Amino acid sequence: LLVGLEQAGRLRLIRRLRNIKSREVTLFWEELFADDGPFKDLSSTLTYGYLLRLVASAAPEKVASFVEGNLKALSQQERLTIAGKARRELMWILEELLFRKKTSAAAVRCLAMIAEAETEDCSNNATGVFIESFDPLHPQLPLPLHDRLSLLKDLFSPQNTVESRLIGIKTIESAFDGMKHFRLRRSSG
């Protein structure tokens, strides 16, 4: 049904199903990520990015696991090919996951992988959002400080790229910047 509908019908169906808590709807979310489903891998999913963003608010843990697993499977060079509208959709999905207690850590790890292969230079790019999420006074981020510190330390492990370590340095540098500001982000989280 989902694949057979036009875009407007897909959006209406997902919006309605998000409000229903039942075994059948839970199975529906699972089927979206099946090997023959519309969200079988990240590249096919990003063509339906607007739908995945809606699903992220209904099944956030499933989406967080899916996105993180797929990003880990890509090399830095492959992540560099995620650009334009697909990259923006991915960022909106991650922002939806970032402000939820159960998916915040996965979203930060995903932001690090996207930031390592940064292709944008605007302030709300993956690097900017990643760095903002480490400010101890961030009013929206539910991830405890000790968990954030652990994620930051992981960037400096020897197997990580130079780009990852540079993001870690920028993050630490930002913590000591006296000119703090936050972008409050829209999320249903």
Secondary structure by P-SEA (a helix, b strand, c coil): ccccccaaaaaaaaaaaaacccaaaaaaaaaaaccccccccaaaaaaaaaaaaaaaaacaaaaaaaaaaaaaaccaaaaaacccaaaaaaaaaaaaaccccccaaaaaaaaaaaaaaccccccccaaaaaaaaaccccccccccaaaaaaaaaaaacccccaaaaaaaaaaaaaaaccccccccccccc
